Amino acid sequence: MTADELRTLAVEKRLDARGVSCPGPLLETKRAITGVPSGGVMEILSSDCGTPSDLGRWAVKVGHEYLGELQEDGHYRIFLRIR
């Protein structure tokens, strides 16, 4: 998805994992994902530079869709579509 498309996504759940180092953002995502309906979008905020690739690999492995990421104000905004 383009940056503009990511910015306008309707997000069902937002997780703020800024300040948490690896593997914390992935573990927090796994716990928080339960409240997101199938087809819904989850946004994860993280200041850890490894989180986008970690979440991308994990999403593919478990069947979710990695939509992309934005880098803003010293952190990442990572978007997943939950399946």
N, CA, C and O atoms as a GROMACS GRO file, in nm:
protein
  332
    1MET      N    1   0.084  -0.118   0.000
    1MET     CA    2   0.000   0.000   0.000
    1MET      C    3   0.089   0.125   0.000
    1MET      O    4   0.202   0.122   0.050
    2THR      N    5   0.036   0.231  -0.056
    2THR     CA    6   0.111   0.356  -0.056
    2THR      C    7   0.101   0.423   0.081
    2THR      O    8   0.016   0.387   0.163
    3ALA      N    9   0.188   0.519   0.106
    3ALA     CA   10   0.185   0.592   0.232
    3ALA      C   11   0.050   0.662   0.252
    3ALA      O   12  -0.003   0.662   0.363
    4ASP      N   13  -0.005   0.720   0.147
    4ASP     CA   14  -0.135   0.786   0.159
    4ASP      C   15  -0.245   0.686   0.194
    4ASP      O   16  -0.332   0.716   0.275
    5GLU      N   17  -0.241   0.569   0.132
    5GLU     CA   18  -0.341   0.466   0.163
    5GLU      C   19  -0.328   0.420   0.308
    5GLU      O   20  -0.429   0.400   0.376
    6LEU      N   21  -0.206   0.403   0.357
    6LEU     CA   22  -0.186   0.363   0.496
    6LEU      C   23  -0.239   0.469   0.592
    6LEU      O   24  -0.300   0.436   0.694
    7ARG      N   25  -0.215   0.594   0.561
    7ARG     CA   26  -0.260   0.703   0.649
    7ARG      C   27  -0.412   0.712   0.660
    7ARG      O   28  -0.463   0.763   0.760
    8THR      N   29  -0.485   0.664   0.559
    8THR     CA   30  -0.631   0.677   0.560
    8THR      C   31  -0.702   0.547   0.597
    8THR      O   32  -0.825   0.540   0.590
    9LEU      N   33  -0.627   0.444   0.636
    9LEU     CA   34  -0.690   0.318   0.675
    9LEU      C   35  -0.775   0.335   0.801
    9LEU      O   36  -0.738   0.408   0.892
   10ALA      N   37  -0.887   0.266   0.804
   10ALA     CA   38  -0.967   0.259   0.926
   10ALA      C   39  -0.903   0.150   1.013
   10ALA      O   40  -0.892   0.035   0.971
   11VAL      N   41  -0.862   0.186   1.132
   11VAL     CA   42  -0.791   0.095   1.222
   11VAL      C   43  -0.884   0.052   1.334
   11VAL      O   44  -0.944   0.135   1.403
   12GLU      N   45  -0.897  -0.080   1.352
   12GLU     CA   46  -0.982  -0.134   1.458
   12GLU      C   47  -0.912  -0.131   1.593
   12GLU      O   48  -0.976  -0.113   1.697
   13LYS      N   49  -0.779  -0.149   1.592
   13LYS     CA   50  -0.705  -0.151   1.718
   13LYS      C   51  -0.567  -0.090   1.697
   13LYS      O   52  -0.501  -0.118   1.597
   14ARG      N   53  -0.525  -0.008   1.791
   14ARG     CA   54  -0.392   0.054   1.787
   14ARG      C   55  -0.317   0.009   1.911
   14ARG      O   56  -0.367   0.019   2.023
   15LEU      N   57  -0.195  -0.039   1.891
   15LEU     CA   58  -0.109  -0.084   2.000
   15LEU      C   59   0.012   0.008   2.006
   15LEU      O   60   0.083   0.024   1.906
   16ASP      N   61   0.037   0.068   2.121
   16ASP     CA   62   0.153   0.155   2.138
   16ASP      C   63   0.263   0.076   2.209
   16ASP      O   64   0.257   0.057   2.330
   17ALA      N   65   0.362   0.032   2.132
   17ALA     CA   66   0.475  -0.044   2.186
   17ALA      C   67   0.603   0.037   2.177
   17ALA      O   68   0.713  -0.019   2.174
   18ARG      N   69   0.591   0.169   2.171
   18ARG     CA   70   0.710   0.254   2.166
   18ARG      C   71   0.786   0.242   2.297
   18ARG      O   72   0.727   0.238   2.405
   19GLY      N   73   0.918   0.237   2.286
   19GLY     CA   74   1.002   0.225   2.405
   19GLY      C   75   1.025   0.081   2.448
   19GLY      O   76   1.099   0.056   2.543
   20VAL      N   77   0.963  -0.013   2.381
   20VAL     CA   78   0.978  -0.155   2.412
   20VAL      C   79   1.074  -0.214   2.310
   20VAL      O   80   1.056  -0.198   2.189
   21SER      N   81   1.177  -0.285   2.359
   21SER     CA   82   1.274  -0.342   2.266
   21SER      C   83   1.235  -0.484   2.226
   21SER      O   84   1.152  -0.548   2.290
   22CYS      N   85   1.296  -0.529   2.119
   22CYS     CA   86   1.271  -0.661   2.062
   22CYS      C   87   1.297  -0.769   2.166
   22CYS      O   88   1.398  -0.762   2.237
   23PRO      N   89   1.212  -0.867   2.178
   23PRO     CA   90   1.096  -0.904   2.099
   23PRO      C   91   0.964  -0.852   2.155
   23PRO      O   92   0.857  -0.900   2.118
   24GLY      N   93   0.972  -0.753   2.243
   24GLY     CA   94   0.852  -0.701   2.309
   24GLY      C   95   0.739  -0.659   2.218
   24GLY      O   96   0.625  -0.699   2.242
   25PRO      N   97   0.764  -0.579   2.111
   25PRO     CA   98   0.653  -0.539   2.025
   25PRO      C   99   0.580  -0.657   1.961
   25PRO      O  100   0.458  -0.655   1.947
   26LEU      N  101   0.654  -0.760   1.921
   26LEU     CA  102   0.590  -0.878   1.863
   26LEU      C  103   0.506  -0.950   1.968
   26LEU      O  104   0.393  -0.990   1.940
   27LEU      N  105   0.560  -0.968   2.087
   27LEU     CA  106   0.485  -1.035   2.194
   27LEU      C  107   0.360  -0.956   2.232
   27LEU      O  108   0.254  -1.015   2.254
   28GLU      N  109   0.372  -0.825   2.240
   28GLU     CA  110   0.254  -0.742   2.272
   28GLU      C  111   0.150  -0.749   2.160
   28GLU      O  112   0.030  -0.749   2.188
   29THR      N  113   0.195  -0.755   2.036
   29THR     CA  114   0.104  -0.768   1.922
   29THR      C  115   0.027  -0.899   1.931
   29THR      O  116  -0.095  -0.901   1.912
   30LYS      N  117   0.096  -1.007   1.961
   30LYS     CA  118   0.031  -1.138   1.973
   30LYS      C  119  -0.077  -1.136   2.080
   30LYS      O  120  -0.183  -1.196   2.061
   31ARG      N  121  -0.052  -1.068   2.191
   31ARG     CA  122  -0.152  -1.060   2.299
   31ARG      C  123  -0.269  -0.970   2.260
   31ARG      O  124  -0.384  -1.001   2.292
   32ALA      N  125  -0.241  -0.860   2.192
   32ALA     CA  126  -0.344  -0.761   2.162
   32ALA      C  127  -0.432  -0.796   2.043
   32ALA      O  128  -0.540  -0.740   2.028
   33ILE      N  129  -0.388  -0.888   1.961
   33ILE     CA  130  -0.457  -0.918   1.835
   33ILE      C  131  -0.594  -0.984   1.857
   33ILE      O  132  -0.678  -0.983   1.766
   34THR      N  133  -0.616  -1.040   1.974
   34THR     CA  134  -0.739  -1.115   1.998
   34THR      C  135  -0.865  -1.031   1.981
   34THR      O  136  -0.970  -1.085   1.947
   35GLY      N  137  -0.856  -0.902   2.004
   35GLY     CA  138  -0.974  -0.817   1.993
   35GLY      C  139  -1.002  -0.764   1.854
   35GLY      O  140  -1.096  -0.686   1.836
   36VAL      N  141  -0.923  -0.803   1.756
   36VAL     CA  142  -0.940  -0.750   1.620
   36VAL      C  143  -1.019  -0.852   1.536
   36VAL      O  144  -0.979  -0.968   1.527
   37PRO      N  145  -1.129  -0.810   1.476
   37PRO     CA  146  -1.207  -0.904   1.395
   37PRO      C  147  -1.134  -0.943   1.267
   37PRO      O  148  -1.046  -0.871   1.220
   38SER      N  149  -1.170  -1.058   1.213
   38SER     CA  150  -1.112  -1.103   1.086
   38SER      C  151  -1.140  -0.999   0.978
   38SER      O  152  -1.254  -0.955   0.961
   39GLY      N  153  -1.036  -0.960   0.906
   39GLY     CA  154  -1.048  -0.856   0.805
   39GLY      C  155  -1.019  -0.718   0.858
   39GLY      O  156  -1.007  -0.622   0.782
   40GLY      N  157  -1.009  -0.706   0.990
   40GLY     CA  158  -0.981  -0.577   1.053
   40GLY      C  159  -0.834  -0.540   1.044
   40GLY      O  160  -0.749  -0.625   1.018
   41VAL      N  161  -0.806  -0.413   1.067
   41VAL     CA  162  -0.669  -0.362   1.059
   41VAL      C  163  -0.621  -0.326   1.199
   41VAL      O  164  -0.692  -0.264   1.278
   42MET      N  165  -0.498  -0.367   1.228
   42MET     CA  166  -0.432  -0.334   1.353
   42MET      C  167  -0.311  -0.248   1.321
   42MET      O  168  -0.236  -0.277   1.228
   43GLU      N  169  -0.293  -0.141   1.398
   43GLU     CA  170  -0.177  -0.055   1.383
   43GLU      C  171  -0.089  -0.070   1.506
   43GLU      O  172  -0.137  -0.063   1.619
   44ILE      N  173   0.040  -0.092   1.484
   44ILE     CA  174   0.136  -0.107   1.592
   44ILE      C  175   0.236   0.008   1.584
   44ILE      O  176   0.297   0.030   1.480
   45LEU      N  177   0.252   0.080   1.693
   45LEU     CA  178   0.350   0.186   1.702
   45LEU      C  179   0.473   0.130   1.772
   45LEU      O  180   0.461   0.072   1.880
   46SER      N  181   0.590   0.146   1.712
   46SER     CA  182   0.712   0.093   1.771
   46SER      C  183   0.831   0.182   1.738
   46SER      O  184   0.843   0.234   1.628
   47SER      N  185   0.920   0.197   1.838
   47SER     CA  186   1.043   0.272   1.817
   47SER      C  187   1.160   0.178   1.790
   47SER      O  188   1.272   0.224   1.765
   48ASP      N  189   1.138   0.048   1.794
   48ASP     CA  190   1.243  -0.051   1.768
   48ASP      C  191   1.256  -0.075   1.618
   48ASP      O  192   1.159  -0.110   1.552
   49CYS      N  193   1.376  -0.055   1.565
   49CYS     CA  194   1.396  -0.062   1.419
   49CYS      C  195   1.377  -0.203   1.362
   49CYS      O  196   1.359  -0.217   1.241
   50GLY      N  197   1.380  -0.306   1.445
   50GLY     CA  198   1.359  -0.442   1.396
   50GLY      C  199   1.214  -0.483   1.388
   50GLY      O  200   1.182  -0.586   1.328
   51THR      N  201   1.126  -0.405   1.446
   51THR     CA  202   0.985  -0.444   1.453
   51THR      C  203   0.918  -0.458   1.316
   51THR      O  204   0.846  -0.556   1.296
   52PRO      N  205   0.939  -0.367   1.220
   52PRO     CA  206   0.872  -0.386   1.091
   52PRO      C  207   0.906  -0.521   1.025
   52PRO      O  208   0.817  -0.589   0.974
   53SER      N  209   1.033  -0.558   1.024
   53SER     CA  210   1.067  -0.686   0.961
   53SER      C  211   1.019  -0.804   1.045
   53SER      O  212   0.974  -0.904   0.989
   54ASP      N  213   1.027  -0.794   1.178
   54ASP     CA  214   0.978  -0.902   1.264
   54ASP      C  215   0.829  -0.925   1.244
   54ASP      O  216   0.785  -1.039   1.227
   55LEU      N  217   0.751  -0.817   1.245
   55LEU     CA  218   0.606  -0.831   1.228
   55LEU      C  219   0.571  -0.876   1.086
   55LEU      O  220   0.476  -0.952   1.067
   56GLY      N  221   0.648  -0.831   0.988
   56GLY     CA  222   0.624  -0.874   0.850
   56GLY      C  223   0.643  -1.024   0.833
   56GLY      O  224   0.559  -1.091   0.773
   57ARG      N  225   0.752  -1.077   0.886
   57ARG     CA  226   0.777  -1.222   0.877
   57ARG      C  227   0.674  -1.301   0.956
   57ARG      O  228   0.624  -1.403   0.908
   58TRP      N  229   0.642  -1.254   1.076
   58TRP     CA  230   0.544  -1.324   1.159
   58TRP      C  231   0.406  -1.324   1.092
   58TRP      O  232   0.338  -1.426   1.092
   59ALA      N  233   0.365  -1.211   1.036
   59ALA     CA  234   0.233  -1.201   0.972
   59ALA      C  235   0.220  -1.303   0.859
   59ALA      O  236   0.119  -1.371   0.848
   60VAL      N  237   0.321  -1.312   0.776
   60VAL     CA  238   0.319  -1.408   0.665
   60VAL      C  239   0.312  -1.551   0.719
   60VAL      O  240   0.238  -1.634   0.667
   61LYS      N  241   0.390  -1.578   0.821
   61LYS     CA  242   0.396  -1.713   0.879
   61LYS      C  243   0.261  -1.759   0.934
   61LYS      O  244   0.224  -1.875   0.919
   62VAL      N  245   0.186  -1.668   0.998
   62VAL     CA  246   0.061  -1.708   1.061
   62VAL      C  247  -0.063  -1.676   0.978
   62VAL      O  248  -0.175  -1.707   1.019
   63GLY      N  249  -0.044  -1.614   0.860
   63GLY     CA  250  -0.157  -1.594   0.770
   63GLY      C  251  -0.221  -1.457   0.772
   63GLY      O  252  -0.326  -1.437   0.711
   64HIS      N  253  -0.161  -1.360   0.842
   64HIS     CA  254  -0.212  -1.223   0.838
   64HIS      C  255  -0.147  -1.150   0.720
   64HIS      O  256  -0.052  -1.200   0.660
   65GLU      N  257  -0.199  -1.034   0.687
   65GLU     CA  258  -0.145  -0.957   0.575
   65GLU      C  259  -0.069  -0.835   0.627
   65GLU      O  260  -0.126  -0.751   0.698
   66TYR      N  261   0.058  -0.826   0.592
   66TYR     CA  262   0.140  -0.710   0.627
   66TYR      C  263   0.111  -0.602   0.524
   66TYR      O  264   0.144  -0.619   0.406
   67LEU      N  265   0.050  -0.493   0.566
   67LEU     CA  266   0.009  -0.388   0.472
   67LEU      C  267   0.118  -0.286   0.446
   67LEU      O  268   0.119  -0.222   0.341
   68GLY      N  269   0.210  -0.269   0.540
   68GLY     CA  270   0.318  -0.175   0.523
   68GLY      C  271   0.345  -0.097   0.650
   68GLY      O  272   0.287  -0.124   0.755
   69GLU      N  273   0.436   0.000   0.637
   69GLU     CA  274   0.473   0.080   0.752
   69GLU      C  275   0.501   0.223   0.710
   69GLU      O  276   0.532   0.252   0.595
   70LEU      N  277   0.488   0.311   0.806
   70LEU     CA  278   0.524   0.452   0.791
   70LEU      C  279   0.626   0.483   0.899
   70LEU      O  280   0.618   0.429   1.010
   71GLN      N  281   0.721   0.568   0.868
   71GLN     CA  282   0.817   0.612   0.968
   71GLN      C  283   0.788   0.758   0.998
   71GLN      O  284   0.798   0.844   0.910
   72GLU      N  285   0.752   0.787   1.122
   72GLU     CA  286   0.713   0.922   1.161
   72GLU      C  287   0.765   0.956   1.300
   72GLU      O  288   0.754   0.874   1.392
   73ASP      N  289   0.820   1.074   1.316
   73ASP     CA  290   0.857   1.127   1.447
   73ASP      C  291   0.937   1.028   1.533
   73ASP      O  292   0.912   1.017   1.653
   74GLY      N  293   1.032   0.958   1.473
   74GLY     CA  294   1.118   0.868   1.549
   74GLY      C  295   1.058   0.733   1.583
   74GLY      O  296   1.113   0.661   1.666
   75HIS      N  297   0.946   0.698   1.522
   75HIS     CA  298   0.888   0.566   1.544
   75HIS      C  299   0.823   0.515   1.415
   75HIS      O  300   0.807   0.588   1.318
   76TYR      N  301   0.787   0.389   1.418
   76TYR     CA  302   0.721   0.325   1.303
   76TYR      C  303   0.573   0.308   1.334
   76TYR      O  304   0.533   0.284   1.448
   77ARG      N  305   0.493   0.320   1.230
   77ARG     CA  306   0.351   0.284   1.234
   77ARG      C  307   0.337   0.165   1.139
   77ARG      O  308   0.354   0.180   1.018
   78ILE      N  309   0.306   0.049   1.192
   78ILE     CA  310   0.303  -0.076   1.118
   78ILE      C  311   0.158  -0.122   1.111
   78ILE      O  312   0.086  -0.120   1.210
   79PHE      N  313   0.116  -0.164   0.990
   79PHE     CA  314  -0.024  -0.200   0.969
   79PHE      C  315  -0.036  -0.345   0.927
   79PHE      O  316   0.033  -0.392   0.836
   80LEU      N  317  -0.128  -0.417   0.995
   80LEU     CA  318  -0.156  -0.557   0.962
   80LEU      C  319  -0.306  -0.572   0.939
   80LEU      O  320  -0.387  -0.512   1.010
   81ARG      N  321  -0.343  -0.653   0.839
   81ARG     CA  322  -0.483  -0.694   0.823
   81ARG      C  323  -0.493  -0.834   0.883
   81ARG      O  324  -0.421  -0.925   0.843
   82ILE      N  325  -0.582  -0.849   0.977
   82ILE     CA  326  -0.596  -0.974   1.052
   82ILE      C  327  -0.686  -1.071   0.976
   82ILE      O  328  -0.794  -1.034   0.930
   83ARG      N  329  -0.641  -1.191   0.963
   83ARG     CA  330  -0.718  -1.296   0.893
   83ARG      C  331  -0.773  -1.397   0.989
   83ARG      O  332  -0.840  -1.492   0.948
   0.00000   0.00000   0.00000
